[in-house]
């Protein structure tokens, strides 16, 4: 009887391990940063650290990375990754994305008022960034200066330059 229970427990354990490995393999093929991942496609693990600089304090700040140039009309809606920033703690940010080797991206920032209306927007002056390299691809000391949206003529796209 004890041997039967031990055997049943062992089979159950192996079943759980097998399902866990299958889930890990499925996760590797899942979608990350809007790009399907496959084992044959080389990825760049990109880490971006920096600071938002704002002339006024708003209710909410975000930093984000997007495929397209920073556009205040779009905001962070089409971002690859967005992080909220608590101005009471720090205006620093950390972004991490997994994207195809050699792809490009744009680092942007935004400030929203108490009604979630976009009031500040900006782009990194070094945009676009090229995501290529072995291991972790890092961009540090990325500074995004936010300006009032009403001061932007036509609210057009910004490459950061």
Secondary structure as GFF3:
##gff-version 3
##sequence-region A 1 161
A	DSSP	alpha_helix	2	28	.	.	.	ID=ss1
A	DSSP	beta_strand	31	32	.	.	.	ID=ss2
A	DSSP	beta_strand	35	36	.	.	.	ID=ss3
A	DSSP	beta_strand	43	53	.	.	.	ID=ss4
A	DSSP	beta_strand	60	66	.	.	.	ID=ss5
A	DSSP	beta_strand	70	71	.	.	.	ID=ss6
A	DSSP	beta_strand	79	85	.	.	.	ID=ss7
A	DSSP	beta_strand	92	100	.	.	.	ID=ss8
A	DSSP	beta_strand	103	112	.	.	.	ID=ss9
A	DSSP	beta_strand	118	123	.	.	.	ID=ss10
A	DSSP	beta_strand	129	131	.	.	.	ID=ss11
A	DSSP	beta_strand	136	145	.	.	.	ID=ss12
A	DSSP	beta_strand	147	148	.	.	.	ID=ss13
A	DSSP	three_ten_helix	149	151	.	.	.	ID=ss14
A	DSSP	three_ten_helix	153	155	.	.	.	ID=ss15
A	DSSP	beta_strand	157	158	.	.	.	ID=ss16
###
